[in-house]
């Protein structure tokens, strides 16, 4: 007989109705009888305070929340708010209010009473196996890597972080940058292909224009990428630029009007566009249809004019470096000047004179 490691799913039920608690307990019991390899540990609470205490005390993997608690029609919202602010778990909102849609989050599902708790359990179990939760949930890949980084890389330098703090350095940010660097090192693989979804940080978590920010004109709707060097956007830790350099992102369909609806030669013309030195292709994503960064269409605007643009996204730093490299290469290229006819005559005269001497 083989021993199978028992994996428990910690489920939080937030409901003050005994009938609902009983129904959920029966569903959990039935699940555990049929699924010995991943049992459920159920925690039942009936108030916002009890819910917050349970969230802090236990490693909760999923929650079922009644939106109405103790005659408060929106009491469950306070629990949901706590979860969104501090935790990364899937949620099911149970409500007796017809047509209630709740929050617009993919990880939050709304359900109406009466409700089959076995369906809730199946949904939460399926969600726990999704890539997002495998990476970011409590005990997920990120947490596992952070534990290794802490003990193997950062903890041995404990005295160093303390000394830097005593010298007036922002040791917390230094540690954070070290953590990010180690995480990047763990992920670095030169032979690994990136997906287009990794190209953009969207939506951005900080509303600051940076090198590689993708912005859109409020008026004409044209997209641009910010190519001002980082040192031009920040000075002495403060944002004090006079001008911002933008590069237009041309619409793909506009650039390829001649190949729309045609099969013959279309790929060749598109390839010709991609091979141009002054073009950098940006693939489509949720917020725009993709386009060509045209290094020939550079604009310089006053920093205050950025109010006329919306900050849509930012390119990942690895791709920003590539765009800047191509931009620099294009403007630093050197070609030999063409010789005019007089110079050609001089060369021909030299050649003829050599023949006469021979």
Secondary structure, 3 states (H helix, E strand, C coil): CCCCCCEEEEEEEECCCHHHHHHHHHHHHHHHHHCCCEEEEEEEECCHHHHHHHHHHCCCCEEEEECCECCECCHHHHHHHHHHHHCCCEEEEEECCCCCCCCCCCCEEEEECCCCHHHHHHHHHHHHCCHHHHHHCCCCHHHHHHHHHHHHHHHHHHHHHHHHHHCCCCHHHHHHHHHHHHHHHHHCCCCCCCCHHHCEECCCCCCCCCCCEEEEECCCCCEEEECCCHHHHCECCECCCCEEEEEEEEEHHHHCHHHCCCCCCHHHHHHHHHCCCCEEEECCCCCCCCEEEEEEEEEEEEHHHHHHEEEEEEECHHHHHHHHHHHHHHHHCCCCCCCCHHHHHHHHHHHHHHHHHC
